[in-house]
């Protein structure tokens, strides 16, 4: 058995951790760093095949030294660290390939302008169905964005098969296997705790805040301008000078206590960079830059007597050649699992409707972002299909293009969602979409819980043509 002194960076061995069911388990982990505090050794571990947000410092008694795997000596290549701003570093960003859209059972060519849908019963119990005629194969981008950071990329890890091939969400592991852009420093959480208004947040990932602030037990942020300071006393002094009570931008939506503010990354550079730094604490797979000029930020807030408190945000490129309507999207941890993530997504598509475009989130999506988007796409498309009515008494029909135009959801995302829900079937020589009782009942139950919705009448938004505005 190895000795504790032999455990170095790069070693792999089982490490004791407690899972969600409050049970002990011994997953394989990699040692990323070792430090000595008052003669006591601590080890920073990354659990292999688990999300990085679970990485932590552990003591030697949680290491299984009997099964240690020592690292192989390899030549290291230099890497660069990034800073606020954001564009995804994933190699999938620029890679394209041809794909054929297939259903779980039968190959289905990607729908064309004439592809139609009509309702058919499944096991005699369906309320509605939708049929599609085969069309020609299309070229599709192999899209891969990250949930759920800063300006250029998408929210809160599991790769979505938006290239037309359905796959189940992967609940553990990192989304991007290529870690050539990482080094040990950026793989380790560097902020212990953040105080933002009345909330204390425990970061999930590395964020490039100034190094002198990373050793502090608590990093204090102004919840309105997001300026970071090193102590509560500094924060209190800052609050006497800060006159902001809402994000520094135009309020383009308000209903009840929910408001959305549009912030230009060029006009409000300091706020945008601070927002990127905060967001990076909860979003992985991003290379950050100081250049926020090419991005718009849409910040969702909740209003009370003290001001407009940030709940979440998404960013988007002012000009996107890939039809991306979201670059990065995040709901802050205190507001997660309350419907705000889906509200952010719905708002991004409302903007696309006003712009007269179809949109899609930048890929690859993170685990939380993937779940939120799949849920939103499913509910939105099912809502359309269930409200179909036929004036002739025959089965109602609709094309994939029509669904895309009504919802502003890109056609590839419509197709992948229908296949993920396993709605496409082959019946009497044609492709149909079948809504079973289980699908319908599940959708109705989900919609009853979805209380927060965007009211398009409360949106006051005029899209700008950024191509005519020079360098933004």
Residue pairs with C-beta under 8 A, 6 or more apart in sequence:
1 65
1 66
2 65
2 66
2 68
3 65
4 41
4 60
4 63
4 65
6 68
6 70
7 13
7 31
7 34
7 43
7 60
7 63
7 65
7 68
8 31
8 34
8 70
8 71
9 31
9 32
9 33
9 34
9 71
9 184
10 30
10 31
10 70
10 71
11 30
11 31
11 68
11 69
11 70
11 71
12 28
12 29
12 30
12 31
12 48
12 68
12 69
12 71
13 28
13 29
13 31
13 63
13 64
13 65
13 67
13 68
13 69
14 26
14 27
14 28
14 29
14 63
14 64
14 67
15 26
15 27
15 28
15 29
15 45
15 47
15 58
15 62
15 63
15 64
16 24
16 25
16 26
16 58
16 62
16 63
16 64
17 24
17 25
17 26
17 27
17 47
17 54
17 56
17 62
18 24
18 25
19 25
26 64
27 47
27 48
27 49
27 50
28 47
28 48
28 49
29 45
29 46
29 47
29 48
30 45
30 46
30 48
31 43
31 44
31 45
32 44
32 45
32 46
32 55
32 184
32 187
32 188
33 43
33 44
33 184
33 188
34 41
34 42
34 43
34 44
35 41
35 42
35 44
36 42
40 59
41 59
41 60
42 57
42 58
42 59
43 57
43 58
43 59
43 60
43 63
44 55
44 56
44 57
44 188
45 55
45 56
45 57
45 58
46 52
46 55
46 187
47 54
47 55
49 172
49 173
50 172
50 173
51 157
51 172
51 173
51 174
51 284
51 367
52 174
52 187
52 204
52 205
52 284
53 204
53 205
53 284
55 187
55 188
55 189
77 180
79 180
79 181
79 182
79 183
80 181
81 183
81 185
81 186
81 208
82 89
82 208
82 286
82 287
82 288
82 289
83 208
83 288
83 289
83 290
84 150
84 208
84 272
84 273
84 274
84 276
84 277
84 280
84 288
84 289
84 290
84 292
85 150
85 151
85 152
85 273
85 276
85 288
85 289
85 290
85 291
85 292
85 295
86 149
86 150
86 151
86 152
86 153
86 276
86 280
86 286
86 287
86 288
86 289
86 295
86 315
86 327
86 328
87 93
87 151
87 152
87 153
87 286
87 287
87 289
88 145
88 146
88 152
88 153
88 154
88 285
88 286
88 287
88 362
88 364
89 176
89 181
89 285
89 286
89 287
90 144
90 146
90 175
90 176
90 178
90 285
90 363
90 364
91 176
91 178
92 142
92 143
92 144
92 176
92 363
92 364
93 144
93 363
95 142
95 144
96 141
96 142
97 142
97 163
98 139
98 140
99 139
99 140
99 142
99 163
99 164
99 165
100 107
100 109
100 110
100 137
100 164
101 108
101 109
101 110
101 137
101 138
101 140
101 164
101 165
101 415
101 419
102 108
102 164
102 165
102 419
103 419
103 422
103 424
103 425
103 431
104 166
104 419
104 422
105 425
105 426
106 424
106 425
106 426
106 431
108 132
108 134
108 419
108 424
108 431
109 134
109 135
109 136
109 137
109 138
110 135
110 136
110 137
110 138
110 140
110 164
110 411
110 415
111 132
111 135
111 399
111 400
111 401
111 411
111 415
112 135
112 136
112 138
113 399
113 401
114 133
114 135
114 399
115 132
115 133
115 135
115 399
115 400
115 401
116 131
116 132
116 133
116 397
116 398
116 399
117 129
117 130
117 131
117 132
117 385
117 397
117 398
117 399
117 400
117 432
117 433
118 129
118 130
118 131
118 394
118 395
118 396
118 397
118 432
119 126
119 127
119 128
119 129
119 130
119 131
119 388
119 395
119 396
119 432
119 433
119 434
119 435
120 126
120 129
120 130
120 131
120 395
120 425
120 427
120 432
120 433
120 434
121 129
121 434
122 129
122 425
122 434
122 435
122 436
123 436
125 436
125 437
126 434
126 435
126 436
126 437
126 440
127 386
127 435
127 437
127 440
128 385
128 386
128 388
128 396
128 435
128 440
129 395
129 432
129 433
129 434
129 435
130 385
130 388
130 396
130 397
130 398
130 423
130 432
130 433
130 434
130 435
131 395
131 397
131 427
131 430
131 431
131 432
131 433
132 400
132 424
132 430
132 431
132 432
132 433
133 430
133 431
134 430
134 431
140 163
140 164
140 412
141 163
141 322
141 412
142 163
143 160
143 162
143 163
143 360
143 363
143 364
143 412
144 159
144 160
144 162
144 363
144 364
145 153
145 154
145 324
145 326
145 327
145 328
145 361
145 362
145 363
145 364
145 365
145 369
146 153
146 154
146 155
146 157
146 175
146 283
146 284
146 285
146 286
146 328
146 364
146 365
146 366
146 369
147 154
147 155
147 156
147 283
147 329
147 330
147 365
147 366
147 367
147 368
147 369
147 370
147 372
148 154
148 155
148 156
148 282
148 283
148 329
148 330
148 331
148 341
148 365
148 366
148 367
148 368
148 369
148 372
149 276
149 279
149 280
149 283
149 284
149 286
149 288
149 328
149 330
150 273
150 275
150 276
150 277
150 279
150 280
150 286
150 288
150 292
150 315
150 328
151 265
151 272
151 276
151 292
151 294
151 295
151 297
151 315
151 327
151 328
152 294
152 295
152 315
152 317
152 327
152 328
152 362
153 283
153 285
153 286
153 327
153 328
153 362
154 314
154 326
154 327
154 328
154 329
154 361
154 362
154 363
154 364
154 365
154 366
154 369
155 283
155 314
155 328
155 329
155 330
155 331
155 341
155 365
155 366
155 368
155 369
155 372
156 282
156 283
156 329
156 330
156 331
156 336
156 341
156 366
156 367
156 368
156 369
156 372
157 170
157 173
157 174
157 175
157 284
157 285
157 366
157 367
158 169
158 170
158 171
158 173
158 175
158 365
158 366
158 367
158 370
159 167
159 170
159 175
159 364
159 365
159 370
160 167
160 169
160 363
160 364
160 365
160 370
160 373
160 374
160 416
161 167
161 416
161 420
162 360
162 363
162 412
162 413
162 416
163 412
163 416
164 412
164 415
164 416
164 419
165 416
165 419
166 416
166 419
166 420
166 422
169 367
169 370
169 371
169 374
170 367
171 367
174 284
174 285
175 284
175 285
175 364
175 365
175 366
175 367
176 285
176 364
179 187
181 287
185 206
186 206
186 208
187 206
188 206
189 203
189 204
189 205
189 206
190 206
190 207
190 209
190 214
191 203
191 207
191 209
191 213
191 214
191 219
191 281
192 202
192 203
192 216
192 217
192 218
192 219
193 200
193 201
193 202
193 203
193 217
193 218
193 219
194 200
194 201
194 202
194 203
194 218
194 219
194 220
194 221
194 278
194 281
195 201
195 218
195 219
195 220
195 221
195 232
195 235
196 221
196 223
196 278
196 310
196 332
197 223
197 309
199 332
199 334
200 218
201 281
201 282
201 332
201 333
201 334
202 333
203 281
203 282
204 281
204 282
204 284
205 280
205 281
205 282
205 283
205 284
206 280
207 277
207 278
207 280
207 281
208 277
208 280
208 288
209 219
209 228
209 277
212 230
213 219
213 228
213 230
216 230
216 231
218 232
219 228
219 230
220 228
220 229
220 230
220 231
220 232
220 234
220 235
221 227
221 228
221 229
221 235
221 274
221 278
222 229
222 235
222 238
222 239
222 242
222 244
223 307
223 309
223 310
224 242
224 244
224 245
224 246
224 247
224 307
224 308
225 242
225 244
225 248
225 270
225 271
225 274
226 271
226 274
226 275
226 277
226 278
226 310
227 238
227 242
227 270
227 274
228 274
228 277
229 235
229 238
245 306
245 307
245 308
246 259
246 261
246 301
246 307
246 308
247 261
247 263
247 271
247 299
247 301
247 308
247 310
248 261
248 263
248 268
248 271
249 261
249 262
249 263
249 264
249 268
249 297
249 299
250 261
250 262
251 259
251 260
251 261
252 260
252 261
252 262
252 459
252 460
252 461
253 259
253 260
253 347
253 454
253 458
253 459
253 460
253 461
254 260
254 458
255 454
255 455
255 458
257 302
257 303
257 304
258 300
258 301
258 302
258 303
258 343
258 452
259 300
259 301
259 303
259 308
260 298
260 299
260 300
260 301
260 347
261 298
261 299
261 301
261 308
262 296
262 297
262 298
262 461
263 271
263 272
263 275
263 296
263 297
263 298
263 299
264 296
264 472
265 272
265 292
265 293
265 294
265 295
265 296
265 297
265 315
266 292
266 293
266 472
269 292
269 293
272 292
272 295
272 297
273 290
273 292
275 297
275 299
275 313
276 288
276 292
279 313
279 328
279 330
280 286
280 288
282 330
282 332
282 333
283 328
283 330
283 366
284 366
285 364
285 366
286 328
293 471
293 472
294 317
294 318
294 319
294 472
295 315
295 316
295 317
295 318
295 327
296 315
296 316
296 317
296 318
297 313
297 314
297 315
298 313
298 314
298 315
298 316
298 344
298 347
298 348
298 351
299 310
299 312
299 313
300 310
300 311
300 312
300 313
300 340
300 343
300 344
300 347
301 308
301 309
301 310
301 311
302 308
302 309
302 311
302 335
303 309
310 332
311 331
311 332
311 335
311 340
312 329
312 330
312 331
312 332
312 335
312 340
312 341
312 344
313 329
313 330
313 344
314 326
314 327
314 328
314 329
314 330
314 344
314 347
314 348
315 326
315 327
315 328
315 329
316 324
316 325
316 326
316 327
316 348
317 324
317 327
318 464
318 466
318 472
319 466
319 467
322 360
322 362
323 357
323 358
323 359
323 360
323 410
324 359
324 360
324 361
324 362
325 348
325 349
325 351
325 352
325 357
325 359
325 360
325 361
325 408
326 345
326 348
326 359
326 361
326 362
327 362
328 362
329 341
329 344
329 345
329 348
329 361
329 369
331 340
331 341
331 344
336 368
339 449
339 450
339 451
339 452
340 452
341 368
341 369
341 372
342 372
342 375
342 376
342 450
342 452
343 452
343 453
343 454
345 372
345 373
345 376
346 376
346 453
346 454
347 454
348 359
348 361
349 359
349 380
349 407
349 408
349 409
350 454
350 456
350 459
351 461
351 463
352 358
352 359
352 408
353 408
353 456
354 459
354 461
354 463
355 463
357 408
358 404
358 405
358 408
358 409
358 410
358 411
359 408
359 409
359 410
360 409
360 410
360 412
360 413
361 369
361 373
365 373
373 413
374 417
374 420
375 446
377 409
377 413
377 414
377 417
378 417
378 420
378 421
378 443
379 443
379 446
379 447
379 450
380 407
380 409
381 403
381 407
381 409
381 414
381 417
381 418
382 421
382 435
382 439
382 440
382 443
383 443
383 447
384 398
384 403
384 406
384 407
385 398
385 433
385 435
386 435
386 440
386 443
388 396
388 397
388 398
389 396
390 396
390 397
400 411
400 414
400 415
401 411
403 409
403 414
404 410
404 411
404 414
407 414
409 417
418 424
418 433
421 439
423 433
423 434
423 435
423 439
424 431
424 432
424 433
425 431
425 432
425 433
425 434
426 432
427 434
466 472
